[in-house]
Amino acid sequence: MGYHQTPVLGVNLGKLGFLADLSVDQLRTCFPKVVRGEYRVTRHLMLECIVENEDDSSSRQTLLALNEVVVRAGAPFHMIDLDLALDGESVSGFSGDGLIVSTPIGSTGHNLSAGGPILGQELDAFVVTPICSHALTTRPVVDSADKVYTIAVRQASAPAMLILDGQEQLPLTLRHRVTLRRAPVSFQLVKVPGHNYYQTLRDKLRWGAQPNYRTEP
């Protein structure tokens, strides 16, 4: 839908389906309520990603992401050095496999697998999570979605890769700059009564569930 977002009612036809609250059977029960207007629409941050090459201003690209933007090492997958700035001020350098900038919606995806925190889906914040950082003191950081995040490749043995939502891929060189900011549009989810975020965390990620201890025979 790009820059023309419209509310989405998620129906799970696959496996995890984290944004798809309803099963097919639940849809049959809930759809009459939706038709009657018995639902609410939640709005969620999206990332606008601008990729620029200092040597070629005509190559500028602007893309949208819902879950996350990842900058990581390309083949042969040696360590990569990245610099991060917020609103033009240097934050830190990162050495490792790469860096994830995730929305609250995307925080339960790649970010979570890389050791990042779960964010409330309607927060106005992004989380920056290093991937396999080569430093014991490097940890994920949560900051305002109103800031502009700039990532530059400081050193890499081969072209790095920019990956949006695990779908679009662009090669990056030392001459590229990646700028991330709040997109001017929001992803909209239709929520029906009886389904909430923490229930989804419990049901689909087993968040907060007690260990299933088994008694030895």
Backbone hydrogen bonds in HBPLUS format (Angstrom, degrees):
<---DONOR---> <-ACCEPTOR-->    atom                        ^
c    i                          cat <-CA-CA->   ^        H-A-AA   ^      H-
h    n   atom  resd res      DA  || num        DHA   H-A  angle D-A-AA Bond
n    s   type  num  typ     dist DA aas  dist angle  dist       angle   num
A0004-HIS N   A0001-MET O   2.90 MM   3  5.37 158.8  1.95 135.5 141.4     1
A0008-VAL N   A0188-GLN O   2.92 MM 180  6.13 149.0  2.01 135.0 142.4     2
A0190-VAL N   A0008-VAL O   2.74 MM 182  5.62 164.1  1.77 147.7 144.7     3
A0022-LEU N   A0010-GLY O   3.35 MM  12  6.40 164.7  2.38 151.3 149.6     4
A0012-ASN N   A0022-LEU O   2.72 MM  10  5.96 166.0  1.74 170.7 175.7     5
A0020-ALA N   A0017-GLY O   2.94 MM   3  5.04 147.8  2.05 105.3 115.7     6
A0027-LEU N   A0023-SER O   2.93 MM   4  6.17 145.5  2.05 146.7 156.3     7
A0028-ARG N   A0024-VAL O   3.32 MM   4  6.68 149.7  2.42 145.1 151.0     8
A0029-THR N   A0026-GLN O   3.09 MM   3  5.18 124.0  2.42  96.1 110.1     9
A0030-CYS N   A0026-GLN O   2.84 MM   4  6.05 159.2  1.88 154.7 161.2    10
A0031-PHE N   A0027-LEU O   2.82 MM   4  5.51 154.7  1.89 152.8 154.8    11
A0033-LYS N   A0030-CYS O   2.92 MM   3  5.35 126.0  2.22 110.4 124.7    12
A0034-VAL N   A0030-CYS O   3.12 MM   4  6.52 150.5  2.21 149.8 158.9    13
A0034-VAL N   A0031-PHE O   3.03 MM   3  4.95 114.7  2.47  94.5 110.6    14
A0035-VAL N   A0031-PHE O   2.94 MM   4  6.26 158.4  1.98 156.7 162.2    15
A0036-ARG N   A0032-PRO O   3.07 MM   4  6.30 144.5  2.20 137.8 146.9    16
A0038-GLU N   A0033-LYS O   2.79 MM   5  5.09 158.9  1.83 158.0 151.0    17
A0037-GLY N   A0034-VAL O   2.95 MM   3  5.00 154.1  2.01 102.8 110.9    18
A0040-ARG N   A0191-LYS O   2.96 MM 151  5.29 160.1  2.00 149.0 155.3    19
A0191-LYS N   A0040-ARG O   2.75 MM 151  5.29 173.6  1.76 170.5 171.0    20
A0042-THR N   A0189-LEU O   2.88 MM 147  5.24 157.5  1.93 153.0 155.7    21
A0189-LEU N   A0042-THR O   2.91 MM 147  5.24 157.4  1.96 147.6 154.6    22
A0044-HIS N   A0187-PHE O   2.78 MM 143  5.02 149.3  1.87 146.7 156.6    23
A0187-PHE N   A0044-HIS O   2.93 MM 143  5.02 150.5  2.02 149.5 148.3    24
A0183-ALA N   A0046-MET O   2.87 MM 137  5.29 163.4  1.90 145.6 141.8    25
A0047-LEU N   A0065-ALA O   2.79 MM  18  5.03 165.1  1.81 157.5 160.0    26
A0065-ALA N   A0047-LEU O   2.88 MM  18  5.03 148.3  1.98 146.8 151.3    27
A0048-GLU N   A0181-ARG O   2.84 MM 133  5.40 170.1  1.85 164.5 166.3    28
A0181-ARG N   A0048-GLU O   3.11 MM 133  5.40 148.2  2.21 143.3 152.8    29
A0049-CYS N   A0063-LEU O   2.76 MM  14  5.10 173.5  1.76 156.6 158.7    30
A0063-LEU N   A0049-CYS O   2.79 MM  14  5.10 161.1  1.82 148.5 155.0    31
A0050-ILE N   A0179-THR O   2.81 MM 129  5.03 166.2  1.83 151.7 156.5    32
A0179-THR N   A0050-ILE O   2.86 MM 129  5.03 170.1  1.87 151.3 154.6    33
A0051-VAL N   A0061-GLN O   2.84 MM  10  5.20 161.4  1.87 152.2 158.5    34
A0061-GLN N   A0051-VAL O   2.99 MM  10  5.20 156.5  2.05 144.2 151.8    35
A0052-GLU N   A0177-ARG O   2.99 MM 125  5.32 164.7  2.02 153.8 158.8    36
A0177-ARG N   A0052-GLU O   2.83 MM 125  5.32 148.2  1.93 150.2 158.7    37
A0056-ASP N   A0053-ASN O   2.99 MM   3  5.29 157.1  2.04 112.0 119.3    38
A0054-GLU N   A0175-ARG O   2.96 MM 121  5.52 173.8  1.97 151.4 151.2    39
A0059-SER N   A0056-ASP O   3.14 MM   3  5.71 164.8  2.16 115.7 120.5    40
A0103-THR N   A0067-ASN O   2.96 MM  36  5.59 168.6  1.98 153.8 156.3    41
A0165-ASP N   A0068-GLU O   3.03 MM  97  5.43 168.8  2.04 160.0 163.3    42
A0069-VAL N   A0101-VAL O   2.91 MM  32  5.34 157.2  1.96 148.3 155.2    43
A0101-VAL N   A0069-VAL O   2.92 MM  32  5.34 164.9  1.94 158.6 163.7    44
A0070-VAL N   A0163-ILE O   2.86 MM  93  5.06 164.4  1.89 151.3 156.5    45
A0163-ILE N   A0070-VAL O   2.81 MM  93  5.06 162.1  1.84 150.6 156.3    46
A0071-VAL N   A0099-LEU O   2.96 MM  28  5.36 162.9  1.99 156.7 162.1    47
A0099-LEU N   A0071-VAL O   2.79 MM  28  5.36 151.4  1.87 151.6 161.5    48
A0072-ARG N   A0161-MET O   2.98 MM  89  5.43 161.6  2.01 153.0 158.8    49
A0161-MET N   A0072-ARG O   2.83 MM  89  5.43 166.2  1.85 163.0 166.7    50
A0073-ALA N   A0097-ASP O   3.10 MM  24  5.77 155.1  2.16 147.2 149.2    51
A0077-PHE N   A0074-GLY O   2.58 MM   3  5.08 152.8  1.65 125.9 131.2    52
A0080-ILE N   A0096-GLY O   2.81 MM  16  5.54 168.3  1.82 158.4 161.2    53
A0096-GLY N   A0080-ILE O   3.09 MM  16  5.54 157.2  2.14 148.5 155.1    54
A0081-ASP N   A0155-GLN O   2.89 MM  74  4.98 173.8  1.89 156.9 156.8    55
A0154-ARG N   A0081-ASP O   2.79 MM  73  5.29 148.2  1.89 138.1 145.7    56
A0155-GLN N   A0081-ASP O   3.30 MM  74  4.98 159.2  2.35 129.5 128.9    57
A0082-LEU N   A0094-PHE O   2.77 MM  12  5.11 162.0  1.80 151.9 158.2    58
A0094-PHE N   A0082-LEU O   2.74 MM  12  5.11 159.2  1.78 149.8 155.9    59
A0083-ASP N   A0152-ALA O   2.88 MM  69  5.23 161.0  1.91 153.8 159.5    60
A0152-ALA N   A0083-ASP O   3.02 MM  69  5.23 156.3  2.07 145.3 151.7    61
A0084-LEU N   A0092-SER O   2.98 MM   8  5.64 160.7  2.02 169.0 175.4    62
A0091-VAL N   A0084-LEU O   2.80 MM   7  5.56 166.0  1.82 153.7 152.1    63
A0085-ALA N   A0150-THR O   2.92 MM  65  5.10 152.1  2.00 145.8 153.6    64
A0150-THR N   A0085-ALA O   2.87 MM  65  5.10 163.6  1.89 153.5 155.8    65
A0086-LEU N   A0089-GLU O   2.86 MM   3  5.29 151.5  1.94 154.1 150.4    66
A0089-GLU N   A0086-LEU O   2.98 MM   3  5.29 167.9  2.00 117.8 120.0    67
A0087-ASP N   A0148-VAL O   2.82 MM  61  4.98 163.9  1.85 146.1 151.6    68
A0134-HIS N   A0095-SER O   2.71 MM  39  5.60 168.5  1.72 156.0 154.7    69
A0097-ASP N   A0131-ILE O   2.92 MM  34  5.28 152.7  2.00 161.5 162.2    70
A0131-ILE N   A0098-GLY O   2.92 MM  33  5.05 165.1  1.94 134.3 130.5    71
A0100-ILE N   A0129-THR O   2.84 MM  29  5.03 155.0  1.90 139.3 147.8    72
A0129-THR N   A0100-ILE O   2.80 MM  29  5.03 161.4  1.83 148.0 154.5    73
A0102-SER N   A0127-VAL O   2.85 MM  25  5.26 166.8  1.87 153.9 156.7    74
A0127-VAL N   A0102-SER O   3.01 MM  25  5.26 159.3  2.06 144.6 151.3    75
A0107-SER N   A0103-THR O   3.00 MM   4  6.09 112.9  2.46 140.6 157.6    76
A0107-SER N   A0104-PRO O   3.16 MM   3  5.04 152.0  2.25  98.0 106.5    77
A0109-GLY N   A0106-GLY O   2.97 MM   3  5.34 160.7  2.00 121.1 122.6    78
A0113-SER N   A0109-GLY O   3.17 MM   4  6.52 159.8  2.21 153.1 159.0    79
A0114-ALA N   A0110-HIS O   3.01 MM   4  6.24 138.1  2.19 146.3 157.8    80
A0114-ALA N   A0111-ASN O   3.18 MM   3  5.18 129.1  2.45  93.9 107.2    81
A0116-GLY N   A0111-ASN O   2.80 MM   5  5.05 154.4  1.86 153.9 146.8    82
A0115-GLY N   A0112-LEU O   3.09 MM   3  5.23 162.5  2.12 109.8 112.5    83
A0123-LEU N   A0120-GLY O   3.13 MM   3  5.60 165.8  2.15 124.9 124.3    84
A0145-ALA N   A0124-ASP O   3.20 MM  21  5.33 154.1  2.27 118.8 114.1    85
A0126-PHE N   A0143-ASP O   2.93 MM  17  5.69 158.2  1.98 159.9 167.1    86
A0143-ASP N   A0126-PHE O   2.98 MM  17  5.69 162.4  2.01 163.9 169.6    87
A0128-VAL N   A0141-VAL O   2.74 MM  13  5.19 165.1  1.76 158.1 161.5    88
A0141-VAL N   A0128-VAL O   2.91 MM  13  5.19 153.3  1.98 142.5 151.1    89
A0147-LYS N   A0144-SER O   3.48 MM   3  5.83 168.1  2.49 105.5 108.1    90
A0149-TYR N   A0180-LEU O   2.83 MM  31  4.94 165.8  1.85 156.1 156.9    91
A0180-LEU N   A0149-TYR O   2.66 MM  31  4.94 164.9  1.68 154.6 159.7    92
A0151-ILE N   A0178-VAL O   2.80 MM  27  5.11 161.8  1.83 150.4 156.5    93
A0178-VAL N   A0151-ILE O   2.97 MM  27  5.11 170.6  1.98 156.6 158.7    94
A0160-ALA N   A0172-LEU O   2.87 MM  12  4.86 133.7  2.09 148.0 149.0    95
A0172-LEU N   A0160-ALA O   2.78 MM  12  4.86 158.7  1.82 133.1 133.5    96
A0162-LEU N   A0170-LEU O   2.72 MM   8  5.02 161.4  1.75 156.0 162.3    97
A0170-LEU N   A0162-LEU O   2.83 MM   8  5.02 151.4  1.91 142.8 151.5    98
A0164-LEU N   A0168-GLU O   2.94 MM   4  5.21 158.1  1.99 145.7 152.9    99
A0167-GLN N   A0164-LEU O   2.89 MM   3  5.81 171.6  1.90 131.8 134.4   100
A0168-GLU N   A0164-LEU O   3.30 MM   4  5.21 141.5  2.46 146.9 144.9   101
A0176-HIS N   A0173-THR O   3.20 MM   3  5.52 169.0  2.21 112.2 115.4   102
A0200-THR N   A0196-ASN O   3.11 MM   4  6.45 152.9  2.18 148.7 156.5   103
A0201-LEU N   A0197-TYR O   2.95 MM   4  6.35 153.0  2.03 148.7 156.4   104
A0202-ARG N   A0198-TYR O   2.98 MM   4  6.18 157.8  2.03 144.3 149.7   105
A0203-ASP N   A0199-GLN O   2.84 MM   4  6.00 166.8  1.86 153.9 157.8   106
A0204-LYS N   A0200-THR O   2.88 MM   4  5.74 165.4  1.90 150.6 154.7   107
A0205-LEU N   A0201-LEU O   3.01 MM   4  5.20 146.0  2.13 125.0 134.9   108
A0207-TRP N   A0201-LEU O   3.12 MM   6  5.41 171.7  2.12 128.1 125.5   109
A0206-ARG N   A0202-ARG O   3.16 MM   4  4.48 125.9  2.46 110.3 117.0   110
A0209-ALA N   A0206-ARG O   3.28 MM   3  5.41 164.1  2.31 121.3 121.1   111
